[in-house]
């Protein structure tokens, strides 16, 4: 049975569940969402250009302070800053690494990345570069940062591509924290300070093909900065500087900030993470409505649980 068939089977088994009203906090705000049918009852979204892929997982794990596992010895480029990812702790926390062996998580992200890579270097119907991929969700806590990091790590294992992981959740950045790294200057600092260059804030890692652009210093003008001509120029530089580069943007949740909608206007591909048995039809419909005009949207069905009676090839429990 393929992963897509298993996803369909699992969605059928979750139709009876109806979540309680959700209370979420984001950037100092408390928001109460009405009770609606779970995502499994989603006929209203069927017409949207969406691909559903199931990824079993858990809430975003946090990696301990940096301690590289067998880093490759390469000299950083002049001016570049180097950080070491703690690959052993990443693997223990259930994340994708090259040394993880053949796990179900690794195989799932291989399935997820393949159509994204196929589209990444093809010409789209508009001016948005397809190698710019935004990872978002309707609400906080659905696992978007976890999926963004794992997707970036999986693509970094490719022989013909490099990856830049951008923490664009500027209201609540979590990429560096999840990887056990301290806060650094980044995206917002470039947009505010004309004297800074991308190379001044980009972090090279002990995974040769992976670099990170932190969110940087928080600013109340984040939405306007992301919509500025400076951001457009930066995105164009990021997309076109290296012909083999794929850029993964960890975006804010769609329903709680305006930054994500502005960011989506620059993206060639969008991946929306949906929490299994928790995200409501209303939340997904509203989130997709925010993405009107974006033609290349995919869904990751995250935090799925085993259904009794369905055989699995791999062990789907990660802690």
ROFI-547164 format. One record per residue (C-alpha): residue in one letter; residue number from 1; chain; y, z, x. Coordinates in nm, 4 decimals, decimal comma. Example, Ala and Ser with C-alpha at 12.3 -4.5 7.8 and 13.67 -1.06 7.14 Angstrom:
<rs>
R	aa	i	ch	yy	zz	xx
R	A	1	A	-0,4500	0,7800	1,2300
R	S	2	A	-0,1060	0,7140	1,3670
</rs>
This chain:
<rs>
R	aa	i	ch	yy	zz	xx
R	X	1	A	0,0000	0,0000	0,0000
R	X	2	A	0,3395	-0,0979	0,1532
R	X	3	A	0,6305	0,1449	0,1970
R	X	4	A	0,8249	-0,0331	-0,0801
R	X	5	A	0,5258	0,0015	-0,3211
R	X	6	A	0,4965	0,3689	-0,2310
R	X	7	A	0,8683	0,4134	-0,2979
R	X	8	A	0,8280	0,2560	-0,6424
R	X	9	A	0,5306	0,4814	-0,7177
R	X	10	A	0,7227	0,7893	-0,6104
R	X	11	A	1,0252	0,6980	-0,8190
R	X	12	A	0,7971	0,6636	-1,1260
R	X	13	A	0,6624	1,0163	-1,0662
R	X	14	A	1,0157	1,1652	-1,0588
R	X	15	A	1,1318	1,0343	-1,3993
R	X	16	A	1,0703	1,3618	-1,5776
R	X	17	A	1,3016	1,5619	-1,3499
R	X	18	A	1,6574	1,6338	-1,4658
R	X	19	A	1,8839	1,8142	-1,2185
R	X	20	A	2,1199	2,0941	-1,3108
R	X	21	A	2,4949	2,0409	-1,2799
R	X	22	A	2,5844	1,9994	-0,9135
R	X	23	A	2,8530	2,2061	-0,7441
R	X	24	A	2,9650	2,0613	-0,4125
R	X	25	A	3,2245	2,1640	-0,1571
R	X	26	A	3,3911	1,9134	0,0729
R	X	27	A	3,7023	1,9431	0,2888
R	X	28	A	3,8093	2,2647	0,1121
R	X	29	A	3,7504	2,1328	-0,2408
R	X	30	A	3,4993	2,2583	-0,4973
R	X	31	A	3,3808	1,9906	-0,7421
R	X	32	A	3,1478	2,0375	-1,0398
R	X	33	A	2,9506	1,7309	-1,1505
R	X	34	A	2,8046	1,6928	-1,4969
R	X	35	A	2,4283	1,6847	-1,5540
R	X	36	A	2,2916	1,3342	-1,5797
R	X	37	A	1,9582	1,1602	-1,5605
R	X	38	A	1,8044	1,1556	-1,2115
R	X	39	A	1,8137	0,8459	-0,9966
R	X	40	A	1,4659	0,7468	-1,1125
R	X	41	A	1,6194	0,6532	-1,4516
R	X	42	A	1,8522	0,3934	-1,3085
R	X	43	A	1,8394	0,0773	-1,5223
R	X	44	A	2,2189	0,0599	-1,5241
R	X	45	A	2,2277	-0,0145	-1,1521
R	X	46	A	1,9449	-0,2674	-1,1490
R	X	47	A	2,1834	-0,5616	-1,1370
R	X	48	A	2,3559	-0,4389	-0,8217
R	X	49	A	2,2687	-0,6164	-0,4948
R	X	50	A	2,0651	-0,3215	-0,3684
R	X	51	A	1,7472	-0,2902	-0,1631
R	X	52	A	1,5541	0,0357	-0,1993
R	X	53	A	1,3703	0,1793	0,0999
R	X	54	A	1,2097	0,5245	0,0970
R	X	55	A	1,2486	0,7536	0,3952
R	X	56	A	1,0685	1,0864	0,3820
R	X	57	A	1,2751	1,3524	0,5537
R	X	58	A	1,4438	1,6881	0,5388
R	X	59	A	1,8001	1,8125	0,5422
R	X	60	A	1,9949	1,7088	0,8487
R	X	61	A	1,8581	1,9067	1,1446
R	X	62	A	2,0790	2,0401	1,4205
R	X	63	A	1,9931	1,9822	1,7858
R	X	64	A	2,0502	2,2541	2,0467
R	X	65	A	2,2933	2,2223	2,3377
R	X	66	A	2,2512	1,9146	2,5540
R	X	67	A	1,9513	1,9071	2,7897
R	X	68	A	1,8299	1,5541	2,8635
R	X	69	A	1,4609	1,4700	2,8582
R	X	70	A	1,3865	1,2305	3,1440
R	X	71	A	1,7265	1,0547	3,1313
R	X	72	A	1,7546	0,7118	3,2816
R	X	73	A	1,9548	0,7193	3,6024
R	X	74	A	2,2415	0,4768	3,5568
R	X	75	A	2,5954	0,5111	3,6852
R	X	76	A	2,8592	0,5244	3,4108
R	X	77	A	3,1223	0,2544	3,4020
R	X	78	A	3,4596	0,3455	3,5554
R	X	79	A	3,6583	0,5621	3,3125
R	X	80	A	3,3628	0,6187	3,0807
R	X	81	A	3,2564	0,9723	2,9921
R	X	82	A	2,8866	1,0565	3,0052
R	X	83	A	2,6985	1,3035	2,7843
R	X	84	A	2,3304	1,3912	2,7816
R	X	85	A	2,1432	1,3990	2,4519
R	X	86	A	1,8727	1,6646	2,4316
R	X	87	A	1,5913	1,4249	2,3474
R	X	88	A	1,3234	1,6944	2,3454
R	X	89	A	1,5092	1,8979	2,0834
R	X	90	A	1,5881	1,5841	1,8841
R	X	91	A	1,2184	1,5025	1,8723
R	X	92	A	1,1320	1,8613	1,7747
R	X	93	A	1,3933	1,8472	1,4975
R	X	94	A	1,2257	1,5400	1,3477
R	X	95	A	1,4535	1,2694	1,4830
R	X	96	A	1,3708	0,9293	1,6264
R	X	97	A	1,3406	0,9101	2,0055
R	X	98	A	1,1637	0,6612	2,2285
R	X	99	A	0,9216	0,9332	2,3431
R	X	100	A	0,8285	1,0511	1,9923
R	X	101	A	0,5139	0,8431	1,9702
R	X	102	A	0,4087	0,6485	1,6636
R	X	103	A	0,5341	0,8669	1,3778
R	X	104	A	0,5977	0,7806	1,0142
R	X	105	A	0,9707	0,8414	1,0673
R	X	106	A	0,9794	0,5920	1,3521
R	X	107	A	0,7910	0,3352	1,1434
R	X	108	A	1,0180	0,3890	0,8422
R	X	109	A	1,3315	0,3251	1,0450
R	X	110	A	1,1693	0,0184	1,1974
R	X	111	A	1,1319	-0,1128	0,8424
R	X	112	A	1,4900	-0,0166	0,7571
R	X	113	A	1,6534	-0,1692	1,0642
R	X	114	A	1,4799	-0,5062	1,0560
R	X	115	A	1,6755	-0,6661	0,7651
R	X	116	A	1,9971	-0,5060	0,8927
R	X	117	A	1,9465	-0,6611	1,2357
R	X	118	A	1,8585	-0,9952	1,0801
R	X	119	A	2,1926	-0,9940	0,8978
R	X	120	A	2,3921	-0,8418	1,1842
R	X	121	A	2,4472	-1,1607	1,3787
R	X	122	A	2,4672	-1,4131	1,0951
R	X	123	A	2,7943	-1,5400	0,9557
R	X	124	A	2,8880	-1,3730	0,6276
R	X	125	A	3,0737	-1,5229	0,3328
R	X	126	A	3,3933	-1,3402	0,4360
R	X	127	A	3,5605	-1,2263	0,7564
R	X	128	A	3,3728	-0,8947	0,7782
R	X	129	A	3,1450	-0,8854	1,0851
R	X	130	A	2,7867	-0,8152	0,9795
R	X	131	A	2,7188	-0,6123	1,2930
R	X	132	A	2,9430	-0,3376	1,1471
R	X	133	A	2,7152	-0,1181	0,9342
R	X	134	A	2,8494	0,1764	0,7316
R	X	135	A	2,6151	0,4630	0,6375
R	X	136	A	2,7420	0,6610	0,3389
R	X	137	A	2,6284	0,8574	0,0333
R	X	138	A	2,7583	0,9571	-0,3072
R	X	139	A	2,7906	1,3269	-0,2202
R	X	140	A	2,7523	1,5596	0,0810
R	X	141	A	2,4097	1,6845	0,1820
R	X	142	A	2,2108	1,3697	0,1052
R	X	143	A	2,1294	1,3060	0,4715
R	X	144	A	2,3703	1,0265	0,5710
R	X	145	A	2,4400	1,1654	0,9200
R	X	146	A	2,0674	1,2225	0,9781
R	X	147	A	1,9990	0,8611	0,8752
R	X	148	A	2,2918	0,7244	1,0792
R	X	149	A	2,1688	0,8960	1,3968
R	X	150	A	1,8070	0,7900	1,3415
R	X	151	A	1,9063	0,4310	1,2630
R	X	152	A	2,1200	0,4194	1,5785
R	X	153	A	1,8368	0,5643	1,7880
R	X	154	A	1,5902	0,3153	1,6399
R	X	155	A	1,8158	0,0161	1,7102
R	X	156	A	1,8762	0,1500	2,0629
R	X	157	A	1,5035	0,1003	2,1237
R	X	158	A	1,5444	-0,2763	2,0727
R	X	159	A	1,5257	-0,4901	2,3850
R	X	160	A	1,8137	-0,7212	2,2924
R	X	161	A	2,0750	-0,4927	2,1330
R	X	162	A	2,3085	-0,2077	2,2185
R	X	163	A	2,4431	0,0439	1,9668
R	X	164	A	2,7741	0,2207	1,9168
R	X	165	A	2,7503	0,5185	1,6786
R	X	166	A	3,0923	0,5990	1,5275
R	X	167	A	3,1582	0,9299	1,3528
R	X	168	A	3,4011	0,8084	1,0861
R	X	169	A	3,3597	1,1124	0,8597
R	X	170	A	3,6961	1,2326	0,9839
R	X	171	A	3,7341	1,5092	0,7231
R	X	172	A	3,4026	1,6712	0,8186
R	X	173	A	3,2659	1,5178	1,1393
R	X	174	A	2,9056	1,6111	1,2120
R	X	175	A	2,7506	1,3595	1,4532
R	X	176	A	2,8352	1,5534	1,7698
R	X	177	A	2,7516	1,8877	1,6073
R	X	178	A	2,4131	1,7568	1,4901
R	X	179	A	2,3424	1,6343	1,8427
R	X	180	A	2,4439	1,9690	1,9927
R	X	181	A	2,7555	1,8293	2,1628
R	X	182	A	3,1078	1,9813	2,1644
R	X	183	A	3,3979	1,8211	1,9769
R	X	184	A	3,5762	1,5453	2,1674
R	X	185	A	3,8716	1,3096	2,1289
R	X	186	A	3,7797	0,9966	1,9387
R	X	187	A	3,8616	0,7530	1,6602
R	X	188	A	4,1603	0,9348	1,5094
R	X	189	A	4,3152	0,9895	1,8518
R	X	190	A	4,3053	0,6157	1,9281
R	X	191	A	4,4749	0,5361	1,5962
R	X	192	A	4,7480	0,7956	1,6532
R	X	193	A	4,8124	0,7459	2,0257
R	X	194	A	4,8878	0,3895	2,1366
R	X	195	A	4,8358	0,4855	2,4995
R	X	196	A	4,4642	0,5571	2,4451
R	X	197	A	4,2027	0,2867	2,4851
R	X	198	A	3,8526	0,2786	2,3359
R	X	199	A	3,7081	0,3390	2,6824
R	X	200	A	3,9095	0,6622	2,7107
R	X	201	A	3,7249	0,8304	2,4242
R	X	202	A	3,3876	0,6553	2,3986
R	X	203	A	3,0894	0,8569	2,5208
R	X	204	A	2,8058	0,6970	2,7146
R	X	205	A	2,4716	0,8725	2,6780
R	X	206	A	2,1488	0,9119	2,8724
R	X	207	A	2,0034	0,6549	2,6309
R	X	208	A	2,1317	0,3472	2,8131
R	X	209	A	2,1778	0,1332	2,5044
R	X	210	A	2,3531	0,4003	2,2923
R	X	211	A	2,7187	0,5032	2,3028
R	X	212	A	2,9091	0,7361	2,0679
R	X	213	A	3,2656	0,7273	1,9373
R	X	214	A	3,3527	1,0759	1,8035
R	X	215	A	3,5749	1,1292	1,4985
R	X	216	A	3,8431	1,2914	1,7101
R	X	217	A	4,1320	1,5129	1,6056
R	X	218	A	4,1646	1,5767	1,2311
R	X	219	A	4,4800	1,4417	1,0663
R	X	220	A	4,6088	1,4436	0,7051
R	X	221	A	4,6989	1,0751	0,7465
R	X	222	A	4,3358	0,9665	0,7962
R	X	223	A	4,3261	0,7298	0,4962
R	X	224	A	4,6452	0,5517	0,5983
R	X	225	A	4,5316	0,5280	0,9589
R	X	226	A	4,1979	0,3738	0,8587
R	X	227	A	4,3838	0,1198	0,6434
R	X	228	A	4,6311	0,0314	0,9215
R	X	229	A	4,6565	-0,2854	1,1276
R	X	230	A	4,5696	-0,0725	1,4314
R	X	231	A	4,2331	0,0090	1,2728
R	X	232	A	4,1756	-0,3576	1,1900
R	X	233	A	4,2414	-0,4523	1,5517
R	X	234	A	4,0145	-0,1736	1,6769
R	X	235	A	3,7314	-0,2738	1,4440
R	X	236	A	3,7645	-0,6350	1,5564
R	X	237	A	3,7481	-0,5257	1,9207
R	X	238	A	3,4457	-0,3042	1,8567
R	X	239	A	3,2631	-0,5817	1,6705
R	X	240	A	3,3291	-0,8616	1,9170
R	X	241	A	3,3586	-0,7096	2,2651
R	X	242	A	2,9824	-0,7292	2,3275
R	X	243	A	2,7718	-1,0040	2,1658
R	X	244	A	2,4606	-0,7835	2,1384
R	X	245	A	2,6297	-0,4733	1,9921
R	X	246	A	2,5485	-0,3174	1,6557
R	X	247	A	2,7990	-0,0587	1,5322
R	X	248	A	2,6864	0,2227	1,2993
R	X	249	A	2,9638	0,4095	1,1137
R	X	250	A	2,8803	0,7515	0,9682
R	X	251	A	3,1185	0,7466	0,6712
R	X	252	A	3,2465	1,0192	0,4360
R	X	253	A	3,0795	1,0499	0,0921
R	X	254	A	3,2070	0,7890	-0,1505
R	X	255	A	3,2864	1,0190	-0,4440
R	X	256	A	3,4855	1,2839	-0,2578
R	X	257	A	3,7235	1,0992	-0,0271
R	X	258	A	3,9338	0,7857	-0,0218
R	X	259	A	3,8580	0,7213	0,3460
R	X	260	A	3,5126	0,5812	0,2729
R	X	261	A	3,6474	0,3123	0,0389
R	X	262	A	3,9058	0,2065	0,2965
R	X	263	A	3,6414	0,2031	0,5700
R	X	264	A	3,4096	-0,0101	0,3534
R	X	265	A	3,6727	-0,2846	0,3483
R	X	266	A	3,6066	-0,3449	0,7199
R	X	267	A	3,2251	-0,3434	0,7014
R	X	268	A	2,9815	-0,6337	0,6936
R	X	269	A	2,6874	-0,4202	0,5700
R	X	270	A	2,6725	-0,0911	0,3793
R	X	271	A	2,3781	0,1481	0,3534
R	X	272	A	2,3986	0,4222	0,0899
R	X	273	A	2,1708	0,7239	0,1330
R	X	274	A	2,0338	0,8629	-0,1948
R	X	275	A	1,8681	1,2036	-0,2125
R	X	276	A	1,5307	1,1882	-0,3878
R	X	277	A	1,4993	1,3866	-0,7126
R	X	278	A	1,8578	1,5118	-0,6812
R	X	279	A	2,1108	1,2275	-0,6908
R	X	280	A	2,1947	1,1369	-1,0494
R	X	281	A	2,2271	0,7975	-1,2106
R	X	282	A	2,5912	0,8778	-1,2777
R	X	283	A	2,6614	0,9553	-0,9106
R	X	284	A	2,4935	0,6368	-0,7849
R	X	285	A	2,6655	0,4197	-1,0467
R	X	286	A	3,0057	0,5658	-0,9622
R	X	287	A	2,9458	0,5282	-0,5888
R	X	288	A	2,8452	0,1635	-0,6294
R	X	289	A	3,1553	0,1065	-0,8394
R	X	290	A	3,3629	0,2238	-0,5426
R	X	291	A	3,1991	-0,0531	-0,3386
R	X	292	A	3,2943	-0,3407	-0,5697
R	X	293	A	3,3697	-0,6453	-0,3586
R	X	294	A	3,1133	-0,5493	-0,0935
R	X	295	A	2,8255	-0,7946	-0,1186
R	X	296	A	2,5702	-0,6506	0,1235
R	X	297	A	2,4624	-0,3050	0,0006
R	X	298	A	2,1310	-0,1316	0,0671
R	X	299	A	1,9866	0,2047	-0,0389
R	X	300	A	1,7810	0,4542	0,1601
R	X	301	A	1,5782	0,6866	-0,0637
R	X	302	A	1,5850	1,0038	0,1454
R	X	303	A	1,4096	1,3437	0,1387
R	X	304	A	1,1166	1,2088	-0,0641
R	X	305	A	0,8198	1,4397	-0,1171
R	X	306	A	0,4502	1,3589	-0,1319
R	X	307	A	0,3083	1,2877	-0,4759
R	X	308	A	-0,0477	1,4175	-0,5377
R	X	309	A	-0,3004	1,1369	-0,5583
R	X	310	A	-0,1065	0,8925	-0,3403
R	X	311	A	-0,2721	0,8311	-0,0056
R	X	312	A	-0,0551	0,8216	0,3042
R	X	313	A	-0,1246	0,6653	0,6400
R	X	314	A	0,0967	0,9116	0,8278
R	X	315	A	0,1870	1,2795	0,8090
R	X	316	A	0,5157	1,2852	0,6154
R	X	317	A	0,6087	1,6497	0,6767
R	X	318	A	0,8756	1,7120	0,9403
R	X	319	A	0,9579	2,0776	0,8933
</rs>
